[in-house]
Amino acid sequence: MTKGLPFTKPDYSLEIRYRLRDGNWSPWINHGKGKFETIDIVQRQIRMLVSHPEMREKEVRFIWNGILCDFTGNQTGQVITLK
C-alpha cells in the first residue's frame, strides 16, 4: 500500500467580514488556511481579499499560530480594519 503525502497542520488562517448597509457586521467568512511560508504571500492574499468590493468597510482576521496578527505579522490580538 502506498503512502500519501505527509499531512502538515495549517498554522495560519484568513477570514473577512463586511459592514452591512444597516450598520451591523456580516458573519466571518473563512478564506482558507495554510502553512506559513513568508509574510509576503499572506500580505498578497490579504490584498486580494480586500480589493473587492472597494466601497465597503472590512475587517480581516489573520490568525497565525492561534494569535491575531496585523498586516505585517506582528502579534497584536486585534483584527485588521480597512475603510
PDB file with SEQRES, HELIX, SHEET and CRYST1 records, atoms N, CA, C and O in Angstrom:
SEQRES   1 A   83  MET THR LYS GLY LEU PRO PHE THR LYS PRO ASP TYR SER          
SEQRES   2 A   83  LEU GLU ILE ARG TYR ARG LEU ARG ASP GLY ASN TRP SER          
SEQRES   3 A   83  PRO TRP ILE ASN HIS GLY LYS GLY LYS PHE GLU THR ILE          
SEQRES   4 A   83  ASP ILE VAL GLN ARG GLN ILE ARG MET LEU VAL SER HIS          
SEQRES   5 A   83  PRO GLU MET ARG GLU LYS GLU VAL ARG PHE ILE TRP ASN          
SEQRES   6 A   83  GLY ILE LEU CYS ASP PHE THR GLY ASN GLN THR GLY GLN          
SEQRES   7 A   83  VAL ILE THR LEU LYS                                          
HELIX    1 AA1 ILE A   39  VAL A   50  1                                  12    
SHEET    1 AA1 4 ILE A  29  GLY A  34  0                                        
SHEET    2 AA1 4 TYR A  12  TYR A  18 -1                                        
SHEET    3 AA1 4 LYS A  58  TRP A  64 -1                                        
SHEET    4 AA1 4 ILE A  67  CYS A  69 -1                                        
SHEET    1 AA2 2 LYS A  58  TRP A  64  0                                        
SHEET    2 AA2 2 ILE A  80  LEU A  82 -1                                        
CRYST1    1.000    1.000    1.000  90.00  90.00  90.00 P 1           1          
ATOM      1  N   MET A   1       0.842  -1.170   0.000  1.00  0.00           N  
ATOM      2  CA  MET A   1       0.000   0.000   0.000  1.00  0.00           C  
ATOM      3  C   MET A   1       0.895   1.244   0.000  1.00  0.00           C  
ATOM      4  O   MET A   1       1.840   1.337   0.783  1.00  0.00           O  
ATOM      5  N   THR A   2       0.590   2.187  -0.877  1.00  0.00           N  
ATOM      6  CA  THR A   2       1.409   3.395  -0.970  1.00  0.00           C  
ATOM      7  C   THR A   2       0.943   4.430   0.035  1.00  0.00           C  
ATOM      8  O   THR A   2      -0.236   4.516   0.378  1.00  0.00           O  
ATOM      9  N   LYS A   3       1.891   5.199   0.487  1.00  0.00           N  
ATOM     10  CA  LYS A   3       1.576   6.274   1.431  1.00  0.00           C  
ATOM     11  C   LYS A   3       1.373   7.568   0.671  1.00  0.00           C  
ATOM     12  O   LYS A   3       2.023   7.808  -0.346  1.00  0.00           O  
ATOM     13  N   GLY A   4       0.476   8.398   1.161  1.00  0.00           N  
ATOM     14  CA  GLY A   4       0.247   9.710   0.567  1.00  0.00           C  
ATOM     15  C   GLY A   4       1.275  10.706   1.067  1.00  0.00           C  
ATOM     16  O   GLY A   4       2.192  10.362   1.812  1.00  0.00           O  
ATOM     17  N   LEU A   5       1.107  11.916   0.650  1.00  0.00           N  
ATOM     18  CA  LEU A   5       1.982  12.982   1.117  1.00  0.00           C  
ATOM     19  C   LEU A   5       1.796  13.195   2.606  1.00  0.00           C  
ATOM     20  O   LEU A   5       0.691  13.009   3.117  1.00  0.00           O  
ATOM     21  N   PRO A   6       2.842  13.579   3.313  1.00  0.00           N  
ATOM     22  CA  PRO A   6       2.687  13.824   4.756  1.00  0.00           C  
ATOM     23  C   PRO A   6       1.757  15.009   4.994  1.00  0.00           C  
ATOM     24  O   PRO A   6       1.803  16.002   4.268  1.00  0.00           O  
ATOM     25  N   PHE A   7       0.924  14.898   6.003  1.00  0.00           N  
ATOM     26  CA  PHE A   7      -0.020  15.955   6.347  1.00  0.00           C  
ATOM     27  C   PHE A   7       0.677  16.989   7.213  1.00  0.00           C  
ATOM     28  O   PHE A   7       1.290  16.648   8.225  1.00  0.00           O  
ATOM     29  N   THR A   8       0.584  18.247   6.820  1.00  0.00           N  
ATOM     30  CA  THR A   8       1.118  19.327   7.645  1.00  0.00           C  
ATOM     31  C   THR A   8      -0.044  20.154   8.161  1.00  0.00           C  
ATOM     32  O   THR A   8      -0.905  20.587   7.396  1.00  0.00           O  
ATOM     33  N   LYS A   9      -0.053  20.361   9.447  1.00  0.00           N  
ATOM     34  CA  LYS A   9      -1.126  21.111  10.089  1.00  0.00           C  
ATOM     35  C   LYS A   9      -1.030  22.589   9.697  1.00  0.00           C  
ATOM     36  O   LYS A   9       0.047  23.177   9.799  1.00  0.00           O  
ATOM     37  N   PRO A  10      -2.130  23.198   9.253  1.00  0.00           N  
ATOM     38  CA  PRO A  10      -2.085  24.627   8.915  1.00  0.00           C  
ATOM     39  C   PRO A  10      -1.789  25.455  10.162  1.00  0.00           C  
ATOM     40  O   PRO A  10      -2.274  25.154  11.252  1.00  0.00           O  
ATOM     41  N   ASP A  11      -0.987  26.498   9.985  1.00  0.00           N  
ATOM     42  CA  ASP A  11      -0.663  27.330  11.129  1.00  0.00           C  
ATOM     43  C   ASP A  11      -1.130  28.777  10.979  1.00  0.00           C  
ATOM     44  O   ASP A  11      -0.876  29.604  11.854  1.00  0.00           O  
ATOM     45  N   TYR A  12      -1.819  29.090   9.861  1.00  0.00           N  
ATOM     46  CA  TYR A  12      -2.430  30.417   9.767  1.00  0.00           C  
ATOM     47  C   TYR A  12      -3.740  30.319   9.002  1.00  0.00           C  
ATOM     48  O   TYR A  12      -3.954  29.395   8.218  1.00  0.00           O  
ATOM     49  N   SER A  13      -4.611  31.291   9.247  1.00  0.00           N  
ATOM     50  CA  SER A  13      -5.894  31.337   8.546  1.00  0.00           C  
ATOM     51  C   SER A  13      -6.271  32.794   8.308  1.00  0.00           C  
ATOM     52  O   SER A  13      -5.834  33.695   9.025  1.00  0.00           O  
ATOM     53  N   LEU A  14      -7.094  33.002   7.282  1.00  0.00           N  
ATOM     54  CA  LEU A  14      -7.606  34.329   6.938  1.00  0.00           C  
ATOM     55  C   LEU A  14      -9.124  34.276   6.896  1.00  0.00           C  
ATOM     56  O   LEU A  14      -9.707  33.363   6.310  1.00  0.00           O  
ATOM     57  N   GLU A  15      -9.758  35.259   7.518  1.00  0.00           N  
ATOM     58  CA  GLU A  15     -11.211  35.394   7.498  1.00  0.00           C  
ATOM     59  C   GLU A  15     -11.540  36.866   7.263  1.00  0.00           C  
ATOM     60  O   GLU A  15     -10.769  37.749   7.636  1.00  0.00           O  
ATOM     61  N   ILE A  16     -12.686  37.120   6.644  1.00  0.00           N  
ATOM     62  CA  ILE A  16     -13.087  38.500   6.356  1.00  0.00           C  
ATOM     63  C   ILE A  16     -14.563  38.679   6.681  1.00  0.00           C  
ATOM     64  O   ILE A  16     -15.346  37.733   6.612  1.00  0.00           O  
ATOM     65  N   ARG A  17     -14.931  39.906   7.037  1.00  0.00           N  
ATOM     66  CA  ARG A  17     -16.343  40.271   7.181  1.00  0.00           C  
ATOM     67  C   ARG A  17     -16.509  41.705   6.715  1.00  0.00           C  
ATOM     68  O   ARG A  17     -15.555  42.484   6.699  1.00  0.00           O  
ATOM     69  N   TYR A  18     -17.741  42.043   6.334  1.00  0.00           N  
ATOM     70  CA  TYR A  18     -18.055  43.350   5.747  1.00  0.00           C  
ATOM     71  C   TYR A  18     -19.079  44.080   6.592  1.00  0.00           C  
ATOM     72  O   TYR A  18     -19.892  43.463   7.280  1.00  0.00           O  
ATOM     73  N   ARG A  19     -19.028  45.406   6.531  1.00  0.00           N  
ATOM     74  CA  ARG A  19     -20.056  46.235   7.174  1.00  0.00           C  
ATOM     75  C   ARG A  19     -21.280  46.233   6.271  1.00  0.00           C  
ATOM     76  O   ARG A  19     -21.184  46.567   5.090  1.00  0.00           O  
ATOM     77  N   LEU A  20     -22.422  45.859   6.818  1.00  0.00           N  
ATOM     78  CA  LEU A  20     -23.672  45.815   6.056  1.00  0.00           C  
ATOM     79  C   LEU A  20     -24.311  47.195   6.004  1.00  0.00           C  
ATOM     80  O   LEU A  20     -23.909  48.097   6.739  1.00  0.00           O  
ATOM     81  N   ARG A  21     -25.298  47.359   5.142  1.00  0.00           N  
ATOM     82  CA  ARG A  21     -25.976  48.661   4.982  1.00  0.00           C  
ATOM     83  C   ARG A  21     -26.658  49.119   6.266  1.00  0.00           C  
ATOM     84  O   ARG A  21     -26.779  50.318   6.517  1.00  0.00           O  
ATOM     85  N   ASP A  22     -27.103  48.161   7.079  1.00  0.00           N  
ATOM     86  CA  ASP A  22     -27.792  48.534   8.323  1.00  0.00           C  
ATOM     87  C   ASP A  22     -26.818  48.863   9.464  1.00  0.00           C  
ATOM     88  O   ASP A  22     -27.247  49.145  10.582  1.00  0.00           O  
ATOM     89  N   GLY A  23     -25.506  48.826   9.181  1.00  0.00           N  
ATOM     90  CA  GLY A  23     -24.514  49.183  10.183  1.00  0.00           C  
ATOM     91  C   GLY A  23     -23.933  48.005  10.947  1.00  0.00           C  
ATOM     92  O   GLY A  23     -22.924  48.153  11.637  1.00  0.00           O  
ATOM     93  N   ASN A  24     -24.551  46.843  10.835  1.00  0.00           N  
ATOM     94  CA  ASN A  24     -24.042  45.644  11.502  1.00  0.00           C  
ATOM     95  C   ASN A  24     -22.966  44.984  10.652  1.00  0.00           C  
ATOM     96  O   ASN A  24     -22.792  45.319   9.480  1.00  0.00           O  
ATOM     97  N   TRP A  25     -22.248  44.043  11.253  1.00  0.00           N  
ATOM     98  CA  TRP A  25     -21.228  43.287  10.529  1.00  0.00           C  
ATOM     99  C   TRP A  25     -21.795  41.978  10.019  1.00  0.00           C  
ATOM    100  O   TRP A  25     -22.645  41.368  10.667  1.00  0.00           O  
ATOM    101  N   SER A  26     -21.323  41.541   8.849  1.00  0.00           N  
ATOM    102  CA  SER A  26     -21.689  40.230   8.323  1.00  0.00           C  
ATOM    103  C   SER A  26     -20.974  39.169   9.159  1.00  0.00           C  
ATOM    104  O   SER A  26     -20.048  39.493   9.901  1.00  0.00           O  
ATOM    105  N   PRO A  27     -21.394  37.902   9.046  1.00  0.00           N  
ATOM    106  CA  PRO A  27     -20.641  36.843   9.736  1.00  0.00           C  
ATOM    107  C   PRO A  27     -19.236  36.702   9.131  1.00  0.00           C  
ATOM    108  O   PRO A  27     -19.000  37.089   7.986  1.00  0.00           O  
ATOM    109  N   TRP A  28     -18.321  36.149   9.910  1.00  0.00           N  
ATOM    110  CA  TRP A  28     -16.969  35.907   9.400  1.00  0.00           C  
ATOM    111  C   TRP A  28     -17.009  34.861   8.294  1.00  0.00           C  
ATOM    112  O   TRP A  28     -17.673  33.833   8.423  1.00  0.00           O  
ATOM    113  N   ILE A  29     -16.291  35.132   7.202  1.00  0.00           N  
ATOM    114  CA  ILE A  29     -16.222  34.218   6.058  1.00  0.00           C  
ATOM    115  C   ILE A  29     -14.803  33.676   5.991  1.00  0.00           C  
ATOM    116  O   ILE A  29     -13.846  34.438   5.856  1.00  0.00           O  
ATOM    117  N   ASN A  30     -14.670  32.365   6.084  1.00  0.00           N  
ATOM    118  CA  ASN A  30     -13.357  31.724   6.049  1.00  0.00           C  
ATOM    119  C   ASN A  30     -12.808  31.770   4.630  1.00  0.00           C  
ATOM    120  O   ASN A  30     -13.491  31.386   3.680  1.00  0.00           O  
ATOM    121  N   HIS A  31     -11.571  32.242   4.489  1.00  0.00           N  
ATOM    122  CA  HIS A  31     -10.936  32.298   3.167  1.00  0.00           C  
ATOM    123  C   HIS A  31      -9.671  31.466   3.125  1.00  0.00           C  
ATOM    124  O   HIS A  31      -8.736  31.784   2.390  1.00  0.00           O  
ATOM    125  N   GLY A  32      -9.639  30.421   3.899  1.00  0.00           N  
ATOM    126  CA  GLY A  32      -8.554  29.468   3.771  1.00  0.00           C  
ATOM    127  C   GLY A  32      -7.576  29.429   4.924  1.00  0.00           C  
ATOM    128  O   GLY A  32      -7.476  30.342   5.744  1.00  0.00           O  
ATOM    129  N   LYS A  33      -6.868  28.325   4.937  1.00  0.00           N  
ATOM    130  CA  LYS A  33      -5.836  28.058   5.930  1.00  0.00           C  
ATOM    131  C   LYS A  33      -4.611  27.583   5.180  1.00  0.00           C  
ATOM    132  O   LYS A  33      -4.703  27.165   4.026  1.00  0.00           O  
ATOM    133  N   GLY A  34      -3.485  27.646   5.822  1.00  0.00           N  
ATOM    134  CA  GLY A  34      -2.291  27.165   5.152  1.00  0.00           C  
ATOM    135  C   GLY A  34      -1.095  27.082   6.057  1.00  0.00           C  
ATOM    136  O   GLY A  34      -1.147  27.443   7.232  1.00  0.00           O  
ATOM    137  N   LYS A  35      -0.028  26.603   5.490  1.00  0.00           N  
ATOM    138  CA  LYS A  35       1.262  26.535   6.171  1.00  0.00           C  
ATOM    139  C   LYS A  35       2.005  27.828   5.878  1.00  0.00           C  
ATOM    140  O   LYS A  35       2.231  28.161   4.715  1.00  0.00           O  
ATOM    141  N   PHE A  36       2.385  28.554   6.909  1.00  0.00           N  
ATOM    142  CA  PHE A  36       3.035  29.847   6.739  1.00  0.00           C  
ATOM    143  C   PHE A  36       4.400  29.656   6.096  1.00  0.00           C  
ATOM    144  O   PHE A  36       5.220  28.870   6.572  1.00  0.00           O  
ATOM    145  N   GLU A  37       4.635  30.388   5.001  1.00  0.00           N  
ATOM    146  CA  GLU A  37       5.946  30.367   4.343  1.00  0.00           C  
ATOM    147  C   GLU A  37       6.630  31.719   4.474  1.00  0.00           C  
ATOM    148  O   GLU A  37       7.726  31.811   5.028  1.00  0.00           O  
ATOM    149  N   THR A  38       5.985  32.781   3.961  1.00  0.00           N  
ATOM    150  CA  THR A  38       6.529  34.134   4.124  1.00  0.00           C  
ATOM    151  C   THR A  38       5.381  35.112   4.331  1.00  0.00           C  
ATOM    152  O   THR A  38       4.246  34.842   3.939  1.00  0.00           O  
ATOM    153  N   ILE A  39       5.681  36.238   4.944  1.00  0.00           N  
ATOM    154  CA  ILE A  39       4.663  37.268   5.172  1.00  0.00           C  
ATOM    155  C   ILE A  39       4.223  37.880   3.851  1.00  0.00           C  
ATOM    156  O   ILE A  39       3.086  38.340   3.739  1.00  0.00           O  
ATOM    157  N   ASP A  40       5.099  37.896   2.846  1.00  0.00           N  
ATOM    158  CA  ASP A  40       4.736  38.450   1.537  1.00  0.00           C  
ATOM    159  C   ASP A  40       3.566  37.710   0.917  1.00  0.00           C  
ATOM    160  O   ASP A  40       2.681  38.331   0.327  1.00  0.00           O  
ATOM    161  N   ILE A  41       3.550  36.392   1.042  1.00  0.00           N  
ATOM    162  CA  ILE A  41       2.455  35.590   0.486  1.00  0.00           C  
ATOM    163  C   ILE A  41       1.152  35.923   1.200  1.00  0.00           C  
ATOM    164  O   ILE A  41       0.116  36.089   0.556  1.00  0.00           O  
ATOM    165  N   VAL A  42       1.197  36.021   2.523  1.00  0.00           N  
ATOM    166  CA  VAL A  42      -0.006  36.338   3.300  1.00  0.00           C  
ATOM    167  C   VAL A  42      -0.492  37.748   2.969  1.00  0.00           C  
ATOM    168  O   VAL A  42      -1.695  37.962   2.818  1.00  0.00           O  
ATOM    169  N   GLN A  43       0.427  38.718   2.855  1.00  0.00           N  
ATOM    170  CA  GLN A  43       0.032  40.079   2.511  1.00  0.00           C  
ATOM    171  C   GLN A  43      -0.622  40.133   1.133  1.00  0.00           C  
ATOM    172  O   GLN A  43      -1.585  40.874   0.936  1.00  0.00           O  
ATOM    173  N   ARG A  44      -0.117  39.370   0.194  1.00  0.00           N  
ATOM    174  CA  ARG A  44      -0.722  39.319  -1.143  1.00  0.00           C  
ATOM    175  C   ARG A  44      -2.143  38.754  -1.064  1.00  0.00           C  
ATOM    176  O   ARG A  44      -3.046  39.247  -1.741  1.00  0.00           O  
ATOM    177  N   GLN A  45      -2.339  37.725  -0.242  1.00  0.00           N  
ATOM    178  CA  GLN A  45      -3.682  37.152  -0.072  1.00  0.00           C  
ATOM    179  C   GLN A  45      -4.629  38.155   0.580  1.00  0.00           C  
ATOM    180  O   GLN A  45      -5.789  38.251   0.181  1.00  0.00           O  
ATOM    181  N   ILE A  46      -4.156  38.898   1.568  1.00  0.00           N  
ATOM    182  CA  ILE A  46      -4.995  39.908   2.230  1.00  0.00           C  
ATOM    183  C   ILE A  46      -5.375  40.993   1.237  1.00  0.00           C  
ATOM    184  O   ILE A  46      -6.530  41.417   1.206  1.00  0.00           O  
ATOM    185  N   ARG A  47      -4.425  41.454   0.421  1.00  0.00           N  
ATOM    186  CA  ARG A  47      -4.735  42.486  -0.585  1.00  0.00           C  
ATOM    187  C   ARG A  47      -5.798  41.995  -1.558  1.00  0.00           C  
ATOM    188  O   ARG A  47      -6.689  42.755  -1.939  1.00  0.00           O  
ATOM    189  N   MET A  48      -5.712  40.737  -1.963  1.00  0.00           N  
ATOM    190  CA  MET A  48      -6.718  40.190  -2.878  1.00  0.00           C  
ATOM    191  C   MET A  48      -8.082  40.129  -2.202  1.00  0.00           C  
ATOM    192  O   MET A  48      -9.096  40.415  -2.839  1.00  0.00           O  
ATOM    193  N   LEU A  49      -8.127  39.765  -0.927  1.00  0.00           N  
ATOM    194  CA  LEU A  49      -9.393  39.683  -0.192  1.00  0.00           C  
ATOM    195  C   LEU A  49     -10.088  41.030  -0.104  1.00  0.00           C  
ATOM    196  O   LEU A  49     -11.303  41.114  -0.285  1.00  0.00           O  
ATOM    197  N   VAL A  50      -9.330  42.084   0.171  1.00  0.00           N  
ATOM    198  CA  VAL A  50      -9.940  43.391   0.426  1.00  0.00           C  
ATOM    199  C   VAL A  50     -10.104  44.234  -0.831  1.00  0.00           C  
ATOM    200  O   VAL A  50     -10.653  45.333  -0.756  1.00  0.00           O  
ATOM    201  N   SER A  51      -9.648  43.759  -1.974  1.00  0.00           N  
ATOM    202  CA  SER A  51      -9.718  44.570  -3.187  1.00  0.00           C  
ATOM    203  C   SER A  51     -11.138  44.735  -3.705  1.00  0.00           C  
ATOM    204  O   SER A  51     -11.411  45.697  -4.423  1.00  0.00           O  
ATOM    205  N   HIS A  52     -12.056  43.828  -3.364  1.00  0.00           N  
ATOM    206  CA  HIS A  52     -13.418  43.918  -3.874  1.00  0.00           C  
ATOM    207  C   HIS A  52     -14.381  43.530  -2.769  1.00  0.00           C  
ATOM    208  O   HIS A  52     -14.094  42.547  -2.086  1.00  0.00           O  
ATOM    209  N   PRO A  53     -15.447  44.177  -2.536  1.00  0.00           N  
ATOM    210  CA  PRO A  53     -15.879  45.461  -3.074  1.00  0.00           C  
ATOM    211  C   PRO A  53     -15.160  46.611  -2.374  1.00  0.00           C  
ATOM    212  O   PRO A  53     -14.907  46.551  -1.170  1.00  0.00           O  
ATOM    213  N   GLU A  54     -14.837  47.640  -3.118  1.00  0.00           N  
ATOM    214  CA  GLU A  54     -13.996  48.720  -2.605  1.00  0.00           C  
ATOM    215  C   GLU A  54     -14.709  49.671  -1.650  1.00  0.00           C  
ATOM    216  O   GLU A  54     -14.070  50.235  -0.762  1.00  0.00           O  
ATOM    217  N   MET A  55     -15.997  49.859  -1.808  1.00  0.00           N  
ATOM    218  CA  MET A  55     -16.701  50.892  -1.058  1.00  0.00           C  
ATOM    219  C   MET A  55     -17.154  50.442   0.338  1.00  0.00           C  
ATOM    220  O   MET A  55     -17.709  51.253   1.079  1.00  0.00           O  
ATOM    221  N   ARG A  56     -16.942  49.210   0.708  1.00  0.00           N  
ATOM    222  CA  ARG A  56     -17.438  48.720   1.991  1.00  0.00           C  
ATOM    223  C   ARG A  56     -16.319  48.623   3.016  1.00  0.00           C  
ATOM    224  O   ARG A  56     -15.184  48.273   2.689  1.00  0.00           O  
ATOM    225  N   GLU A  57     -16.657  48.937   4.260  1.00  0.00           N  
ATOM    226  CA  GLU A  57     -15.703  48.770   5.360  1.00  0.00           C  
ATOM    227  C   GLU A  57     -15.521  47.276   5.617  1.00  0.00           C  
ATOM    228  O   GLU A  57     -16.486  46.513   5.584  1.00  0.00           O  
ATOM    229  N   LYS A  58     -14.277  46.862   5.873  1.00  0.00           N  
ATOM    230  CA  LYS A  58     -13.970  45.441   6.024  1.00  0.00           C  
ATOM    231  C   LYS A  58     -13.091  45.214   7.248  1.00  0.00           C  
ATOM    232  O   LYS A  58     -12.373  46.110   7.693  1.00  0.00           O  
ATOM    233  N   GLU A  59     -13.161  44.008   7.776  1.00  0.00           N  
ATOM    234  CA  GLU A  59     -12.241  43.564   8.810  1.00  0.00           C  
ATOM    235  C   GLU A  59     -11.697  42.208   8.390  1.00  0.00           C  
ATOM    236  O   GLU A  59     -12.437  41.351   7.908  1.00  0.00           O  
ATOM    237  N   VAL A  60     -10.397  42.025   8.577  1.00  0.00           N  
ATOM    238  CA  VAL A  60      -9.738  40.762   8.232  1.00  0.00           C  
ATOM    239  C   VAL A  60      -9.127  40.192   9.501  1.00  0.00           C  
ATOM    240  O   VAL A  60      -8.472  40.902  10.264  1.00  0.00           O  
ATOM    241  N   ARG A  61      -9.351  38.893   9.718  1.00  0.00           N  
ATOM    242  CA  ARG A  61      -8.689  38.195  10.822  1.00  0.00           C  
ATOM    243  C   ARG A  61      -7.551  37.379  10.237  1.00  0.00           C  
ATOM    244  O   ARG A  61      -7.779  36.449   9.463  1.00  0.00           O  
ATOM    245  N   PHE A  62      -6.331  37.728  10.604  1.00  0.00           N  
ATOM    246  CA  PHE A  62      -5.135  36.983  10.232  1.00  0.00           C  
ATOM    247  C   PHE A  62      -4.662  36.294  11.506  1.00  0.00           C  
ATOM    248  O   PHE A  62      -4.075  36.923  12.387  1.00  0.00           O  
ATOM    249  N   ILE A  63      -4.924  35.000  11.589  1.00  0.00           N  
ATOM    250  CA  ILE A  63      -4.572  34.231  12.778  1.00  0.00           C  
ATOM    251  C   ILE A  63      -3.359  33.370  12.445  1.00  0.00           C  
ATOM    252  O   ILE A  63      -3.407  32.523  11.553  1.00  0.00           O  
ATOM    253  N   TRP A  64      -2.273  33.601  13.178  1.00  0.00           N  
ATOM    254  CA  TRP A  64      -1.022  32.879  12.952  1.00  0.00           C  
ATOM    255  C   TRP A  64      -0.630  32.216  14.264  1.00  0.00           C  
ATOM    256  O   TRP A  64      -0.410  32.895  15.267  1.00  0.00           O  
ATOM    257  N   ASN A  65      -0.542  30.907  14.258  1.00  0.00           N  
ATOM    258  CA  ASN A  65      -0.237  30.120  15.465  1.00  0.00           C  
ATOM    259  C   ASN A  65      -1.198  30.436  16.608  1.00  0.00           C  
ATOM    260  O   ASN A  65      -0.802  30.492  17.772  1.00  0.00           O  
ATOM    261  N   GLY A  66      -2.471  30.643  16.254  1.00  0.00           N  
ATOM    262  CA  GLY A  66      -3.513  30.863  17.248  1.00  0.00           C  
ATOM    263  C   GLY A  66      -3.609  32.280  17.793  1.00  0.00           C  
ATOM    264  O   GLY A  66      -4.389  32.525  18.713  1.00  0.00           O  
ATOM    265  N   ILE A  67      -2.832  33.229  17.249  1.00  0.00           N  
ATOM    266  CA  ILE A  67      -2.843  34.599  17.751  1.00  0.00           C  
ATOM    267  C   ILE A  67      -3.187  35.553  16.611  1.00  0.00           C  
ATOM    268  O   ILE A  67      -2.665  35.413  15.505  1.00  0.00           O  
ATOM    269  N   LEU A  68      -4.063  36.522  16.877  1.00  0.00           N  
ATOM    270  CA  LEU A  68      -4.397  37.532  15.876  1.00  0.00           C  
ATOM    271  C   LEU A  68      -3.177  38.406  15.591  1.00  0.00           C  
ATOM    272  O   LEU A  68      -2.491  38.858  16.508  1.00  0.00           O  
ATOM    273  N   CYS A  69      -2.920  38.635  14.299  1.00  0.00           N  
ATOM    274  CA  CYS A  69      -1.764  39.437  13.886  1.00  0.00           C  
ATOM    275  C   CYS A  69      -2.208  40.574  12.978  1.00  0.00           C  
ATOM    276  O   CYS A  69      -3.294  40.530  12.399  1.00  0.00           O  
ATOM    277  N   ASP A  70      -1.353  41.601  12.857  1.00  0.00           N  
ATOM    278  CA  ASP A  70      -1.625  42.699  11.946  1.00  0.00           C  
ATOM    279  C   ASP A  70      -1.084  42.361  10.548  1.00  0.00           C  
ATOM    280  O   ASP A  70      -0.629  41.243  10.306  1.00  0.00           O  
ATOM    281  N   PHE A  71      -1.138  43.325   9.644  1.00  0.00           N  
ATOM    282  CA  PHE A  71      -0.758  43.115   8.249  1.00  0.00           C  
ATOM    283  C   PHE A  71       0.709  42.705   8.091  1.00  0.00           C  
ATOM    284  O   PHE A  71       1.058  42.008   7.139  1.00  0.00           O  
ATOM    285  N   THR A  72       1.558  43.131   9.011  1.00  0.00           N  
ATOM    286  CA  THR A  72       2.984  42.825   8.919  1.00  0.00           C  
ATOM    287  C   THR A  72       3.384  41.575   9.692  1.00  0.00           C  
ATOM    288  O   THR A  72       4.559  41.209   9.716  1.00  0.00           O  
ATOM    289  N   GLY A  73       2.412  40.917  10.327  1.00  0.00           N  
ATOM    290  CA  GLY A  73       2.692  39.677  11.052  1.00  0.00           C  
ATOM    291  C   GLY A  73       2.995  39.863  12.523  1.00  0.00           C  
ATOM    292  O   GLY A  73       3.304  38.894  13.216  1.00  0.00           O  
ATOM    293  N   ASN A  74       2.911  41.103  13.018  1.00  0.00           N  
ATOM    294  CA  ASN A  74       3.123  41.349  14.448  1.00  0.00           C  
ATOM    295  C   ASN A  74       1.912  40.879  15.236  1.00  0.00           C  
ATOM    296  O   ASN A  74       0.775  41.106  14.823  1.00  0.00           O  
ATOM    297  N   GLN A  75       2.143  40.233  16.351  1.00  0.00           N  
ATOM    298  CA  GLN A  75       1.052  39.711  17.169  1.00  0.00           C  
ATOM    299  C   GLN A  75       0.424  40.844  17.960  1.00  0.00           C  
ATOM    300  O   GLN A  75       1.014  41.357  18.911  1.00  0.00           O  
ATOM    301  N   THR A  76      -0.797  41.235  17.552  1.00  0.00           N  
ATOM    302  CA  THR A  76      -1.474  42.369  18.180  1.00  0.00           C  
ATOM    303  C   THR A  76      -2.705  41.964  18.970  1.00  0.00           C  
ATOM    304  O   THR A  76      -3.110  42.681  19.885  1.00  0.00           O  
ATOM    305  N   GLY A  77      -3.307  40.834  18.639  1.00  0.00           N  
ATOM    306  CA  GLY A  77      -4.544  40.424  19.294  1.00  0.00           C  
ATOM    307  C   GLY A  77      -5.763  41.168  18.760  1.00  0.00           C  
ATOM    308  O   GLY A  77      -6.839  41.090  19.352  1.00  0.00           O  
ATOM    309  N   GLN A  78      -5.608  41.898  17.632  1.00  0.00           N  
ATOM    310  CA  GLN A  78      -6.708  42.672  17.057  1.00  0.00           C  
ATOM    311  C   GLN A  78      -6.850  42.336  15.579  1.00  0.00           C  
ATOM    312  O   GLN A  78      -5.901  41.905  14.925  1.00  0.00           O  
ATOM    313  N   VAL A  79      -8.064  42.547  15.070  1.00  0.00           N  
ATOM    314  CA  VAL A  79      -8.319  42.335  13.647  1.00  0.00           C  
ATOM    315  C   VAL A  79      -7.771  43.516  12.836  1.00  0.00           C  
ATOM    316  O   VAL A  79      -7.505  44.588  13.380  1.00  0.00           O  
ATOM    317  N   ILE A  80      -7.611  43.304  11.551  1.00  0.00           N  
ATOM    318  CA  ILE A  80      -7.155  44.360  10.631  1.00  0.00           C  
ATOM    319  C   ILE A  80      -8.403  45.066  10.117  1.00  0.00           C  
ATOM    320  O   ILE A  80      -9.229  44.438   9.455  1.00  0.00           O  
ATOM    321  N   THR A  81      -8.561  46.354  10.406  1.00  0.00           N  
ATOM    322  CA  THR A  81      -9.731  47.127   9.971  1.00  0.00           C  
ATOM    323  C   THR A  81      -9.350  47.983   8.773  1.00  0.00           C  
ATOM    324  O   THR A  81      -8.349  48.700   8.798  1.00  0.00           O  
ATOM    325  N   LEU A  82     -10.162  47.898   7.724  1.00  0.00           N  
ATOM    326  CA  LEU A  82      -9.923  48.668   6.496  1.00  0.00           C  
ATOM    327  C   LEU A  82     -11.184  49.427   6.137  1.00  0.00           C  
ATOM    328  O   LEU A  82     -12.274  48.855   6.125  1.00  0.00           O  
ATOM    329  N   LYS A  83     -11.047  50.712   5.844  1.00  0.00           N  
ATOM    330  CA  LYS A  83     -12.206  51.530   5.482  1.00  0.00           C  
ATOM    331  C   LYS A  83     -12.116  51.941   4.051  1.00  0.00           C  
ATOM    332  O   LYS A  83     -13.000  52.637   3.552  1.00  0.00           O  
TER     333      LYS A  83                                                      
END                                                                             
